[in-house]
Amino acid sequence: MTPKTRIYLAEPLTNDATVSLSDDAFGHVIRVLRLKEGDAITVFNGDGDEYLATLINVSKKRADIKVVEKIRVANESPLHLHLGQVISRGDRMDFTLQKSVELGVSEITPLFSERCGVKLSGERLQKRIAQWQKIVVAACEQSGRAIVPKVNDARNIEEFLQQDTMALKINLHPRAEHSIIGLPVKDLALEHENRVRLLIGPEGGLTEEEISQASTEGYQEVLLGPRVLRTETAALTAITALQCRFGDLR
């Protein structure tokens, strides 16, 4: 039986290897869960596998694991979904990132737009990105994913829109002609290498200039429904619809 406790370690993992727990992992496994020497846990490092391991050398300040067995994990979506999310206030951004990882997003880029209500720069911004990456890791621990999506450096929306990509590019718009389910894309794998870029605006929406630039850069406008959704609801609804259309949600 696979152990319920599942943690991320940013270390090379191989059969029979002995690896020290990180400070965060030690605090969670030993201090919070109160696991003891000889207890079994599952660890992963983002390489696509997970590893059964046993706790050893447990003391008051550190602990190691002994890797017992490598297990291949096959729960990644066939859809590579890159979320470009304008940074939202409070814990809304945290919530969006956590749930988008559970739904199978592959990559995340935080964005600044004209109506973005969050002012971050320099060291404060870097600390926030590091915190968002920790939220992504925790979501992988919970959801059973063995590949960790990357939270990219934040950038202005104009730069994100201009990036070269083979992906199908999507922007939400209340007056769009097509829904995600009705998008006229016959074969995503052949036309766009099974990749989608999803742009999600701020609470106040994108400006007309930003919408126009997205259209100029090849973003297709799609409609989610007749009701106005908050930014975090819009992101998760769109990801779910894309996974139903092109991914592995059924």
C-alpha positions as CSV (number, residue, x, y, z in Angstrom):
1,M,0.0,0.0,0.0
2,T,1.3,3.5,-0.9
3,P,1.9,5.6,2.2
4,K,-0.5,8.6,2.6
5,T,2.2,11.0,3.5
6,R,3.7,12.5,0.2
7,I,6.3,15.1,0.2
8,Y,8.5,17.0,-2.3
9,L,12.3,16.9,-2.1
10,A,14.4,18.9,-4.5
11,E,17.1,16.2,-4.5
12,P,18.2,13.4,-6.9
13,L,16.3,10.3,-5.9
14,T,17.4,6.7,-6.9
15,N,16.8,3.3,-5.4
16,D,18.7,2.6,-2.2
17,A,19.7,6.3,-1.9
18,T,19.8,8.0,1.5
19,V,18.6,11.6,1.4
20,S,18.2,14.2,4.1
21,L,14.8,15.9,4.6
22,S,14.8,19.6,3.9
23,D,13.9,21.9,6.7
24,D,10.3,22.3,5.4
25,A,9.9,18.6,4.9
26,F,11.3,17.8,8.3
27,G,8.9,20.3,10.0
28,H,5.9,18.8,8.2
29,V,6.8,15.1,8.5
30,I,8.4,15.0,12.0
31,R,7.0,18.0,13.9
32,V,3.5,18.2,12.4
33,L,2.6,14.6,11.4
34,R,4.8,13.1,14.2
35,L,6.1,10.3,12.0
36,K,8.8,8.2,13.5
37,E,11.9,6.2,12.4
38,G,10.8,3.2,10.3
39,D,7.6,4.9,9.1
40,A,7.0,4.8,5.3
41,I,6.5,7.9,3.2
42,T,6.2,8.8,-0.5
43,V,8.6,11.4,-2.0
44,F,9.0,13.0,-5.4
45,N,11.4,15.5,-6.9
46,G,9.5,16.6,-10.1
47,D,11.2,14.1,-12.5
48,G,7.9,12.3,-13.2
49,D,8.4,9.4,-10.8
50,E,7.6,9.0,-7.1
51,Y,9.6,7.0,-4.6
52,L,8.6,4.8,-1.7
53,A,10.9,5.5,1.2
54,T,11.5,4.8,4.9
55,L,12.4,7.3,7.6
56,I,15.8,6.7,9.2
57,N,18.3,8.6,11.4
58,V,15.5,10.6,13.0
59,S,16.6,13.1,15.7
60,K,15.2,16.4,17.1
61,K,16.7,18.5,14.3
62,R,17.0,16.3,11.3
63,A,16.0,13.1,9.6
64,D,16.9,11.1,6.5
65,I,15.0,8.8,4.2
66,K,16.1,5.5,2.6
67,V,14.6,5.1,-0.9
68,V,13.1,1.7,-1.3
69,E,11.3,1.7,-4.7
70,K,10.7,3.9,-7.7
71,I,7.2,4.1,-9.1
72,R,6.3,5.6,-12.4
73,V,3.4,8.1,-12.2
74,A,1.2,8.6,-15.3
75,N,-1.3,11.2,-14.4
76,E,-0.1,14.2,-16.4
77,S,-2.6,15.7,-18.8
78,P,-1.8,15.3,-22.5
79,L,-2.5,19.0,-22.8
80,H,0.3,21.4,-22.0
81,L,-1.6,24.3,-20.6
82,H,0.3,27.6,-19.9
83,L,-1.7,30.0,-17.7
84,G,-1.0,33.7,-18.0
85,Q,-2.8,35.1,-14.9
86,V,-2.9,38.8,-14.1
87,I,-2.0,39.0,-10.4
88,S,-5.1,39.3,-8.2
89,R,-5.5,40.7,-4.7
90,G,-5.2,38.9,-1.3
91,D,-5.4,35.1,-1.4
92,R,-7.2,35.0,-4.7
93,M,-4.0,34.4,-6.6
94,D,-2.9,31.7,-4.1
95,F,-6.3,30.0,-4.6
96,T,-6.1,30.2,-8.4
97,L,-2.6,28.7,-8.5
98,Q,-3.4,25.9,-6.1
99,K,-6.6,24.8,-7.9
100,S,-5.1,25.3,-11.4
101,V,-2.3,22.8,-10.5
102,E,-4.9,20.3,-9.2
103,L,-6.7,20.7,-12.6
104,G,-3.4,19.9,-14.5
105,V,-1.9,23.3,-15.6
106,S,1.6,22.9,-16.8
107,E,3.1,26.3,-16.5
108,I,2.2,29.6,-14.9
109,T,3.2,33.2,-15.6
110,P,2.0,36.0,-13.3
111,L,1.2,39.1,-15.2
112,F,0.9,42.9,-14.6
113,S,-1.8,44.7,-16.6
114,E,-3.1,48.3,-16.6
115,R,-6.0,47.3,-14.2
116,C,-3.9,45.0,-12.0
117,G,-4.6,46.1,-8.5
118,V,-1.4,44.6,-7.0
119,K,1.8,46.6,-6.8
120,L,4.9,44.4,-6.4
121,S,8.5,44.8,-7.5
122,G,12.0,43.9,-6.5
123,E,12.6,41.7,-3.5
124,R,8.9,41.7,-2.5
125,L,8.0,40.4,-5.9
126,Q,10.6,37.7,-5.8
127,K,9.5,36.6,-2.4
128,R,5.9,36.4,-3.6
129,I,6.9,34.3,-6.6
130,A,8.9,31.9,-4.3
131,Q,5.7,31.6,-2.1
132,W,3.6,30.9,-5.2
133,Q,6.1,28.1,-6.2
134,K,5.7,26.6,-2.7
135,I,1.9,26.7,-3.2
136,V,2.3,24.8,-6.5
137,V,4.6,22.2,-4.8
138,A,2.0,21.7,-2.0
139,A,-0.7,21.3,-4.6
140,C,1.4,18.6,-6.3
141,E,1.9,16.8,-3.0
142,Q,-1.9,16.8,-2.4
143,S,-3.0,15.9,-5.9
144,G,-0.5,13.2,-6.7
145,R,1.3,14.9,-9.5
146,A,5.0,14.0,-9.9
147,I,5.9,16.9,-12.3
148,V,5.9,20.3,-10.7
149,P,4.7,23.2,-12.8
150,K,7.0,26.2,-12.9
151,V,5.9,29.7,-11.8
152,N,7.8,32.0,-14.1
153,D,9.0,35.4,-13.3
154,A,6.3,38.0,-13.5
155,R,6.1,40.2,-16.5
156,N,4.0,42.8,-18.2
157,I,1.1,41.5,-20.3
158,E,2.5,43.1,-23.5
159,E,5.7,41.0,-23.2
160,F,3.6,37.8,-22.5
161,L,1.4,38.5,-25.6
162,Q,4.4,39.0,-27.8
163,Q,6.2,35.7,-26.9
164,D,6.7,33.3,-29.8
165,T,4.7,30.1,-29.3
166,M,3.1,27.3,-31.3
167,A,0.3,27.1,-28.7
168,L,-3.4,27.7,-29.3
169,K,-3.8,31.2,-27.7
170,I,-7.0,31.9,-25.9
171,N,-8.4,35.1,-24.3
172,L,-11.8,35.3,-22.5
173,H,-14.3,37.9,-23.9
174,P,-18.0,38.3,-23.0
175,R,-18.8,39.1,-26.7
176,A,-16.9,36.2,-28.3
177,E,-18.5,34.1,-31.0
178,H,-17.2,30.7,-29.7
179,S,-17.1,28.8,-26.4
180,I,-14.1,26.6,-25.6
181,I,-16.1,23.5,-26.5
182,G,-17.1,25.1,-29.8
183,L,-13.7,26.4,-30.8
184,P,-13.0,25.5,-34.5
185,V,-9.8,23.5,-33.8
186,K,-9.8,20.1,-35.6
187,D,-6.6,18.7,-34.3
188,L,-4.8,20.4,-31.5
189,A,-1.8,18.0,-31.6
190,L,-1.1,18.7,-35.3
191,E,-1.9,22.4,-35.3
192,H,-0.5,23.5,-32.0
193,E,1.7,20.7,-30.6
194,N,-1.0,19.9,-27.9
195,R,-0.3,23.3,-26.3
196,V,-2.7,26.0,-25.1
197,R,-1.9,29.5,-23.7
198,L,-4.7,30.8,-21.6
199,L,-4.8,34.5,-20.7
200,I,-6.8,35.6,-17.7
201,G,-7.3,39.3,-16.9
202,P,-7.6,41.1,-13.5
203,E,-10.8,41.8,-11.5
204,G,-11.6,44.8,-13.6
205,G,-10.9,43.0,-16.8
206,L,-8.5,43.8,-19.6
207,T,-8.6,47.2,-21.2
208,E,-9.8,47.6,-24.8
209,E,-6.2,48.2,-25.9
210,E,-5.0,45.0,-24.2
211,I,-7.8,43.0,-25.8
212,S,-7.0,44.5,-29.2
213,Q,-3.3,43.7,-28.7
214,A,-4.1,40.1,-27.7
215,S,-6.2,39.8,-30.9
216,T,-3.4,41.2,-33.0
217,E,-1.0,38.6,-31.5
218,G,-3.3,35.7,-32.5
219,Y,-5.3,35.2,-29.3
220,Q,-8.7,33.7,-30.0
221,E,-11.6,35.2,-28.0
222,V,-13.8,32.7,-26.3
223,L,-17.0,33.0,-24.2
224,L,-17.5,31.0,-20.9
225,G,-21.2,31.7,-20.5
226,P,-23.8,34.4,-19.9
227,R,-22.7,35.3,-16.4
228,V,-19.8,37.5,-15.3
229,L,-17.2,35.5,-13.4
230,R,-14.6,36.6,-11.0
231,T,-11.0,36.3,-12.2
232,E,-10.3,33.2,-10.1
233,T,-13.6,31.6,-11.1
234,A,-12.9,32.4,-14.8
235,A,-9.4,30.8,-14.7
236,L,-10.6,27.6,-13.2
237,T,-13.7,27.3,-15.3
238,A,-11.6,27.9,-18.5
239,I,-9.0,25.3,-17.4
240,T,-11.7,22.8,-16.7
241,A,-13.3,23.3,-20.1
242,L,-9.9,23.1,-21.9
243,Q,-9.1,19.8,-20.1
244,C,-12.5,18.5,-21.0
245,R,-12.0,19.5,-24.7
246,F,-8.3,18.7,-25.2
247,G,-7.1,17.0,-22.0
248,D,-8.0,14.2,-19.7
249,L,-11.1,15.4,-17.8
250,R,-14.1,13.3,-18.8
